[in-house]
Amino acid sequence: MEVLFVGETSTESSSDFKMKGIPSRNHAPSIKAMTLLFRWIRVVFTGIGNAVIDMYAKCGCMEDACLCFRNMTSKNAVSWTALIAGYGKQGQGIEALKVFDAMEIEGVRPNKITFLGALYACSHAGLVQEGRRVFNTMAYNFIGRIPIKPDSKLLTAFLSSCCSHKNLELGKSVGKKLLESEPDEAGAYMLLFNFYGLVGDWQVVAKTKKEIVLGHSEKLAIGLGVISTPAVPSIVIVKNLRMCADCHVATGLISKIEGREIVARDSSRFHHFKDGLCSCGNHW
């Protein structure tokens, strides 16, 4: 640190390196005085603030680390991670999780080092359930980070995993995304139906069952056509999405019961239903 005190021009990277290299807490007051003198933390350099937080945390001075964190005008994931890791090393798991939750509320996306620090804090404080919650957040964060939009197959696999581990909170979130991705996919409803049944949420089971029975636009359109049109030979409906398996079976049964041909145009082809059979031969 001598070069900084004899007048050599310092940069953010050089200060960052030198602060991380401080060997003991006896050196911390000198660095604190220098930092406050030049007001670097409040002005521009986020990297310096991160290094000071890390320094105080390693010296066991968490109050000073928090003060430095609050004084920073610009924070990034490294800033939050340094504070979380500091609390973890002091065995203050609850405080570390409070910072982790605040980080998410502020909209700062945690990285793999952040998750590692949070799990470390949980393990050193005996917070098993909280550690599981952090681990689940890692899994959900992974889906948000992949370079492609998660499709129904990925979300279905994720929901199946939640079902196996009876993870209600995460399963609800994934199930919602799955239905948004494939609103007309009967398989998604059935998987969600089974999931809520497994965790014992029977109120949602009844609601999901009602949505399965009453939902899906083609069934509603066919029902309207049957009750509002004369006994014409055929009913024609058009939709912009692929017809799901549940609606395909239901339409075939309606055509047989009503004795009318039903023509359904979905995103891929025409389906001609007559006497319970479809022209696609159940391949679409």
NUZAVEX-650258 format. One record per residue: x negated, y, z of N, C-alpha, C, O in turn; residue in one letter. Coordinates in steps of 0.05 Angstrom, whole numbers, plus 5000, padded with zeros to 4 digits. Layout:
N
XYZXYZXYZXYZA/...
% end
This chain:
284
498449765000500050005000498350255000499450474998M/495650235002494050475004494350654980494350904983E/494550534956494650704932497050884932496951104921V/499250804944501650964945501251204963502451424958L/499751174984499351395003497151594995497051815006F/495451514976493351704967494151854942492552004931V/496551814933497651984912497851864885498652004866G/497351604881497751484855500651474848502351424865E/501251534823504051534814505151244816503951054806T/507451224829508750964833511050924814512451124807S/511450684805513750624788515550434803514750334825T/517950384793519750204806518649924809518849804830E/517349834787516349554788514049524807513849324821S/512249724809509949704827510849714856509849564873S/512849884862513849904889515249644897515049544919S/516749534878518249284882516249064890516748924909D/514049054875512048834880510748874907510448684922F/510049124914508549174938510349124963509349034984K/512849204961514649164984515148864989515348785012M/515348714968515748424971513348294983513448074995K/511048424980508548304990507848375018505648305027G/509548525032508948605060508748355078510648195078I/506548325092506148075107507648055133508247835142P/508348275147509648255173511548495177511448685162S/513148475198515048695204513648935214514949155216R/511148915222509649155231509249355209508949595215N/509349265184508949445162511549585153511449785139H/513749475162516349575153516849865159517850005141A/516249965183516750255188515350435169516450645162P/512850375161511450545142512850555115513150765103S/513850325106515250325081517950475084518750615065I/519250445107521750585111521350885110522851025097K/519150985123518651265123518151365094519051585086A/516551215079515951295052518451295035518851485019M/520251095039522651075022524551305028525651425010T/524951365054526651585061525551855052527052035044L/522851885053521552135044522252195016522952425009L/521852004998522352054970525252014961525952074938F/526851904979529751854973530051684948531951734933R/528351504943528451334919531051164919532251124898W/531851074942534150894942536651034933538250924918I/537051274942539451424935539351534907541451584896R/537051564895536951714870537251524846539251544832V/535251364840535351214815534750924817536150764804V/532750844831531550574828533050364844532750344868F/534650204830536049984843534049764852534349644873T/532049724835530049524842528649574868528049384883G/528049824874526749894899528649834923527749714943I/531149904920533049844941533349554946533449464969G/533349394924533549104927531048994942531348814960N/528749104936526249004949526249084979525348924995A/527349324985527449405013529349235029528749155052V/531649165017533548985030532248715036532448615058I/530948615016529548355018527348365040527048185056D/525948595041523848625061524948625089523948475107M/527048785094528248795121529448525128529248445152Y/530648395109531848135115529747935124530147785143A/527447935110525347745117524047825144522847645157K/524248075151523148165177525248125200524548165223C/527648035193529747995213531248245221532648245240G/530848465205532148715212534648755194534648915175C/536748605201539148605184540648875185541948945166M/540549015208541849275210540649465190542049615177E/537949465189536649645169537149555141537449725123D/537349295136537949195110540749285101541149365078A/542649275119545349365113545449665108546849755090C/543949815124543850105120542750175092543850345078L/540650035085539450075058541550005037541750155017C/542949785041544949695021547149905018547949964995F/548150015040550250215039549250475026550850605013R/546750535029545650785018545150774988544850974975N/545150534977544550504948546950604932549250514936M/546450784913548550884896549250694874551450694863T/547350514867547850324845546950044855544650014863S/548849854855548249584864548649394842550449424825K/547049184841547548964822547748704837547748694862N/547848484822548148214835545748154854546148024874A/543448254846541048204863541348344890540548234910V/542548574891542948724916544648564935543948524958S/546848464925548748304941547448044949547647954972W/546047924931544747664937542647684959542447514976T/541047904958539047944978540247975006539147865025A/542548105008543848135034545047875043544847805067L/546247725025547347455032545247275041545547135062I/543047265026540747085034539547165061538846995077A/539447425066538447525091540047435115539047335135G/542747455112544447365134544247055137544246955159Y/543946915115543646625116541146545131541246355147G/538946685127536446615141536646685171535146565187K/538346865178538646935206540746755220541246775244Q/541946565204544046395216546746525219548446415233G/547146755206549646895208551346835184551846995166Q/552446585184553946495161556446645156557146705133G/557946725177560446875174559947135160561347215142I/557847275169557147535157556347505128557047665111E/554847295122554147235094556547195077556647295054A/558547045087560946995071562647255068563947285048L/562547425088563947685086562847845063564247965047K/560147845060558847985038559547855012560047984992V/559547585012560147434987563047504978563447544954F/564947504996567647574989567947864980569347924961D/566448044993566548324985565348364957566248534942A/563348204951562148214924564248144903564348274882M/565847934908567847864888570048074886571048134864E/570748194909572848404909571848644892573448774878I/569248704894568148934879567848864849567149044833E/568348614842568148544814565348484804564948474780G/563448434822560748364814560648054812561247914832V/559947954789559847664785557447544798555147624791R/557747344815555447214828553947044808555046934790P/551347024812549646844795548946594811549846564834N/547346424800546646174813545146214839545446054858K/543546424840542046484865543946574887543546514910I/545946724879547946814898549346574911549646564935T/550246394894551546154904549745994922550545884943F/547145974914545245824931544945954958544845814978L/544846224959544546364984547046325002546746295026G/549446334989551846295005552046015016552845975039A/551345814999551345535009549345495031549745345050L/547045615028544945605048545945715075545545595096Y/547345945073548446065097550445885111550545855135A/552145755094554245575105552945335119553745255140C/550845225106549544985117548145045143548044875161S/547045285146545545355170547345445193546545475216H/549945485186551845575207553945355212555745395228A/553645125199555644915203558344965192560344855201G/558545135171561045215160561745025136561245105113L/562744795142563144585121565344665102564944665078V/567644745113569944815096569345055079570045075055Q/568045255091567245495076565345425054565445545032E/563445245059561645155039563045025015562245064992G/565044865021566644745000568044964983568244934958R/569045174996570345384981568345524963569045584940R/565945574972563845694955563245504932562845604909V/563045244937562445054916564645054895564145034871F/567145074904569445084885569345334868569945334844N/568545554881568245804866566045774844566345894823T/563945624850561845574830563045434806562445504783M/564745234811565945084789567745264772567645244748A/569345424785571145604771569545814756570245894734Y/567445904768565646104756564345994731563846134711N/563745734731562545604708564445614684563545674662F/566945564688568845574666569045854655569345894630I/568846054672568946334663566446414648566546614632G/564246274652561746354640561146214613559446304598R/562445994608561745844584562346014559564246174559I/560645994538560846174515563346134498563946304481P/564845924502567345874487569645894506569445854530I/571945964494574445974511575245694519575445524502K/575645654545576345384554578945294542580945424544P/578945054529581344954516582844774536582044734559D/585044654526586744494543585244244553585844154575S/583444134537582043894545580243944569580143794588K/578744174568576944244590578644304615577944214637L/580744464612582444534635583844284647584144264671L/584644104629585943854639583943694655584743584676T/581543674645579443524660578943644687578543514707A/578943914688578444064712580744024732580343984756F/583244024721585543984738585643704749586443654772L/584843514733584643234742582743204765583243054784S/580443344763578543344785579743464811579243354832S/581143684808582443804831584543614843584843604867C/585843464826587743264835586443044851587442954872C/584142954841582642744855581642834883581642674901S/580843084885579843184910581843344926581243454948H/584343344917586543484930585843774937586343874959K/584743904917583944194920586344364911586544424887N/588044444930590444584923589944864911591044934890L/588345014925587845294916586745304888587745464871E/584645154883583445154856585245034835585345124813L/586644824843588544684824590744874815591444864792G/591745034833593845224825592845424804594145474784K/590445524808589245714790588745594762589345714742S/587645344763587045214737589645134723589845154699V/591645044739594144974727595545204713596745174692G/595345444725596445684713595145744686596445814667K/592445724686590945774661591645564640591845624616K/592045314649592745094630595445154617595745114592L/597445234632600045294621599945534603601445554583L/598245734609597945964592596645884565597345994544E/594745694567593445594543595145424525595145454501S/596745244538598445054523601245064536602044874550E/602845284530605445304544607445094535609345044550P/607044964512608944764502607844484504609044304493D/605744444519604544174521605744034545605244104568E/607243824539608543674561606543544580607043524604A/604343454569602243324585601243514607600643424629G/601043774601600143964621602043984644601343994667A/604643994637606744004658606743754675606943764700Y/606343524663606443274678604043254697604243154719M/601743344687599343334704599643524728598943454751L/600843754723601343944745603443834764603343874788L/605443704752607543574768606443374787607043364811F/604643204777603342994793601543124814601343024837N/600143344807598343474825599843574850598943534872F/602043724845603543834867604843614884605143644908Y/605643394871606643174886604643044904605242964926G/602143034894599942914910599343074935598742954956L/599343334932598743504955601143564973600943694993V/603543464964605943484981607443744979608943804997G/607043904957608444154954611044094938611044144914D/613043994951615443894937617144114925618544074906W/616944354937618444574926617444644898619044704880Q/614844654895613644704868614144474849614444514825V/614244224860614843994844617544024831617943974807V/619544104847622244144837622344364816623744334795A/620944584821620844804801619544714775620544784754K/617344564777615944474753617644284738617744284713T/619144104752620943914739623144064723623843984701K/624144274735626244434722625144564697626544584677K/622644664698621444794675620944584653621244654629E/620244344660619944134640622544074626622544044602I/624744054642627343984630628444214613629544164592V/628344454624629744684611627944844593629045004577L/625344814594623644974578623244884549624744704540G/621345004535620644944508622645054488624944974488H/621645234472623445394454624945224434627245284428S/623745014423625044854403627544704414629544684400E/627344604438629644474450631944664455634244604451K/631244914464633245114468634545194442636945234440L/632945224420633945294394635845084383637945134372A/634944824386636644604376639244594392641344554380I/639144634418641544634434643444844426645944804424G/642445084420644145304411645345234384647645294379L/643745114366644745044340646944834341648844854326G/646744644360648744434362651444544372653544464361V/651344734391653844824403655045064388657445134392I/653545194371654545444358654945424328655945614316S/654245194316654645174287656544944281656844754297T/657944964259659744744251658144494245655744494245P/659644284240658344024236656944014208657643844191A/655044194204653644194179651643964179650943864200V/650843874155649043644154646443674170645443474181P/645343914170642643944182642344204198643744404192S/640544204217639744434232636744484227635144304228I/636044734220633344804214632244994235633445204240V/629944934247628645114265625745154257624544984244I/624645384264621845444257620445544283621545704298V/617945454287616345554310613545584301612645464281K/611945744315609245814307607145644321604745684317N/608045454339606145284353606644994346608744924335L/604744824353605044544348607144434366607344494390R/608844254355610944134371609743934390608143764382M/610543954416609443774436610843504434612943474422C/609543304447610643024446613343004459615142864449A/613843154481616343144495618643244477620743124475D/618143474464620143584446620643414422622843394411C/618543284413618743104389620642874396622342804380H/620242754419622042524427624842624431626742494423V/625142854445627842964450629343024425631742974423A/627943144405629243214380630142964365632342964354T/628542754366629442504353631942394366633742304352G/632042394393634442294407636942464401639142364397L/636542734400638842914393639842854365642242854361I/638042814346638942754319640542494317642442474302S/639842304334641242044334643942074347645941964338K/644042214370646542244385648542414370650942354369I/647642634358649342824343649942734315651842824302E/648442544305648842454278648242664257649442674236G/646342834263645643054245642643054240641042974257R/641843144216639043174210637943434222639343644221E/635643424234634443664246631643694233630043514233I/631243924221628743994208627244194225628244414231V/624844114234623244294251620644354237619144174230A/620044614234617544694221615744804244616345004256R/613544664249611644764269609144874255609244924231D/606944914270604545044258603144864238601444964223S/603744614237602244434220603844304197602744244176S/606444264201608044124181611044144186611844264206R/612544024168615443994171616043724184614743524177F/617943724203618843474215621743434207623443604214H/622443214194625243154187626242934205625342704202H/627942994224629042804242631742704233633542864227F/632142444231634642324223634942054236633141884234K/637242004249637841754262635641674282635041444286D/634541874296632541824316629741794307627941754323G/629241804281626641774269625642034257627242194248L/623042064255621842304243620242234219619042014217C/620242414199618742354174615742344178614342224161S/614742444200611842444205610942174215608542124216C/612741994223612041734233610441754260608841584266G/611141964275609742024300606742074298605242014316N/605942174275603142254271603142544261603842604238H/602342734279602343014271600243174287599943414282W/
% end
